[in-house]
């Protein structure tokens, strides 16, 4: 048990140091974002490149959708969320959500503001500022 | 007896498994193995619920409650289980922390860093502090040889982390306890019980066993062994020969630490006796206690008794200071029991209880003592102890010595279930 625990402690220390130090160094580098937002009337998933290219202002999406249209995109392979009157196509994000895919899947095609703001519990605080920035990359339109 | 041997282990497994089962049964939507992040999510949550449940159980075990002494068949085994469970809890928490971090780091190192950095979230910060403190305390307890008082302090600090862990489990974002009522009820009960036990024992310094006041009546030392007799002040402790108690001396000679010592007196004696070897900081200072010093005695504990080990004919083996419980057993041997005691010491001079034991043997047909001095007789071998008519073998010596003799006895055909010993150090 002592040896196993020692090995685990070493692995833990190395891994967490790598994440912490690596993440800190990366966070100090200038951010370069290239975001393409499509505004066609036929909805398609937003294309997002992770933060590695030059920063350009993101233009607000001009597409608008009503609740009935949003409700049609209610499965994992085609999932829209309505949060604070904005529509997000999060289909491409399913496998990356730290809270698991099922927590998003439950809200596909629905008004999801409360879920987003409370981590699904209905009360308390919600996602971080970083999560808000990440969510913005999936914006495809506003509520009609 | 075979089934009883495993009841402590079974109870421990149940404590760890119940929250995991509750998580799977009442959380089917969260069971997702489609991506690495999804798998990490399951691992993170399952390890969390198992760890907090076992941690709470471990805090409760440290309280020396009689029910757990019965469950694990002795306080020494309870403490051994406590050490193993503690190591397992830490292992689960390390895996939990790495799995949670992985969920963020596999998308973005920056995201993981921002998630981990202190100050972003209170429940997360408290959980991180608790983990850091636990890692430090385990390193001190397990890998570094520290003074007993430091060891006790680290154990107290570790116990306090149940409060931090409870806060984290209840208020961490996305906590399963907020979403799963059966899990909240089970883990909530475990955590609250552990916190109450911790506060009762560690903060209010109360014991779940009755404590007795004794005063030192006589002190004698010879060959590095201290022989102390104590007389009761306010009531006599009732114990069985072979048991031990925790003694805390109120004396200028020693710190007021509580240490376990076997009773060396017969169970019918008005006074109690302990025999102590000088082999550490505390025991060295104990040699300066004087008649009139007060001792608080908490107990009794232990399963090394003739009530539990019931065969009519037994073989006993004592190594060095391991003679202590056998002094009590020899003085208390009932007329319907027979015992042969092998008293093993390094030299003749160290056999300081030989005369006392030979006097008991002279008065009793059913007790025999054989003194073995390794400098002249060589080391005892399990083979020489074999008595075909003996039902049980009782051993008390250093752990490596006992394990060696046990292996030799087993090799000679003695069943492991008929060989009994109690570990001398509870650390």
HADDOCK unambig.tbl for C-alpha pairs under 7 A between the chains (distance, minus, plus):
assign (segid A and resid 5 and name CA) (segid B and resid 91 and name CA) 6.41 0.50 0.50
assign (segid A and resid 8 and name CA) (segid B and resid 91 and name CA) 6.97 0.50 0.50
assign (segid A and resid 12 and name CA) (segid B and resid 94 and name CA) 6.53 0.50 0.50
assign (segid A and resid 12 and name CA) (segid B and resid 98 and name CA) 6.83 0.50 0.50
assign (segid A and resid 19 and name CA) (segid B and resid 105 and name CA) 6.90 0.50 0.50
assign (segid A and resid 19 and name CA) (segid B and resid 109 and name CA) 6.03 0.50 0.50
assign (segid A and resid 19 and name CA) (segid B and resid 112 and name CA) 6.84 0.50 0.50
assign (segid A and resid 19 and name CA) (segid B and resid 113 and name CA) 6.42 0.50 0.50
assign (segid A and resid 20 and name CA) (segid B and resid 113 and name CA) 5.16 0.50 0.50
assign (segid A and resid 22 and name CA) (segid B and resid 109 and name CA) 6.53 0.50 0.50
assign (segid A and resid 23 and name CA) (segid B and resid 109 and name CA) 4.51 0.50 0.50
assign (segid A and resid 23 and name CA) (segid B and resid 110 and name CA) 4.23 0.50 0.50
assign (segid A and resid 23 and name CA) (segid B and resid 112 and name CA) 6.77 0.50 0.50
assign (segid A and resid 23 and name CA) (segid B and resid 113 and name CA) 4.81 0.50 0.50
assign (segid A and resid 24 and name CA) (segid B and resid 110 and name CA) 6.66 0.50 0.50
assign (segid A and resid 24 and name CA) (segid B and resid 113 and name CA) 6.24 0.50 0.50
assign (segid A and resid 26 and name CA) (segid B and resid 110 and name CA) 6.13 0.50 0.50
assign (segid A and resid 27 and name CA) (segid B and resid 110 and name CA) 5.60 0.50 0.50
assign (segid A and resid 95 and name CA) (segid B and resid 35 and name CA) 5.93 0.50 0.50
assign (segid A and resid 95 and name CA) (segid B and resid 37 and name CA) 6.71 0.50 0.50
assign (segid A and resid 96 and name CA) (segid B and resid 37 and name CA) 6.39 0.50 0.50
assign (segid A and resid 96 and name CA) (segid B and resid 107 and name CA) 6.39 0.50 0.50
assign (segid A and resid 98 and name CA) (segid B and resid 37 and name CA) 6.52 0.50 0.50
assign (segid A and resid 98 and name CA) (segid B and resid 41 and name CA) 6.93 0.50 0.50
assign (segid A and resid 98 and name CA) (segid B and resid 103 and name CA) 4.90 0.50 0.50
assign (segid A and resid 98 and name CA) (segid B and resid 104 and name CA) 5.98 0.50 0.50
assign (segid A and resid 99 and name CA) (segid B and resid 41 and name CA) 6.78 0.50 0.50
assign (segid A and resid 100 and name CA) (segid B and resid 30 and name CA) 6.96 0.50 0.50
assign (segid A and resid 100 and name CA) (segid B and resid 38 and name CA) 5.30 0.50 0.50
assign (segid A and resid 100 and name CA) (segid B and resid 41 and name CA) 6.20 0.50 0.50
assign (segid A and resid 101 and name CA) (segid B and resid 38 and name CA) 6.90 0.50 0.50
assign (segid A and resid 102 and name CA) (segid B and resid 29 and name CA) 5.69 0.50 0.50
assign (segid A and resid 102 and name CA) (segid B and resid 30 and name CA) 5.76 0.50 0.50
assign (segid A and resid 119 and name CA) (segid B and resid 173 and name CA) 6.72 0.50 0.50
assign (segid A and resid 119 and name CA) (segid B and resid 174 and name CA) 5.83 0.50 0.50
assign (segid A and resid 121 and name CA) (segid B and resid 178 and name CA) 6.79 0.50 0.50
assign (segid A and resid 121 and name CA) (segid B and resid 179 and name CA) 6.60 0.50 0.50
